[in-house]
């Protein structure tokens, strides 16, 4: 079973609301979706105005179909993801998004 389209839409809507629209030409968040996880990515324009935008992963939300649980992962300095121990897996992806909105942990947006 793949990730629910409703959950993907919820994550994409959260990314869109995270940065005010008038700043989108400077920075925005996007969701890169695969069949097992969604990676929240910070997107910035190229510094010299030419080429592709810079895409920097912030967090990963992994879905396990057999348990129907979402897990939160953090990214280290080598761009590798590790399970985040301070938030337990949940069936409600919105609770992860709410946690990301309210956490003081700088590991995601610090």
Buried (B, 14 or more C-beta within 10 A) or exposed (E): EEBEEEBBEBBBEBBBEBBEEEEEEEBBBBBEBEEEBBBBBBBEBEEEEEEEBEEEBBBBBBBEEEEEBBBBBBBEEEEEBEEBEEBEBBEEBEBBBEBBEEBEEEBBBE
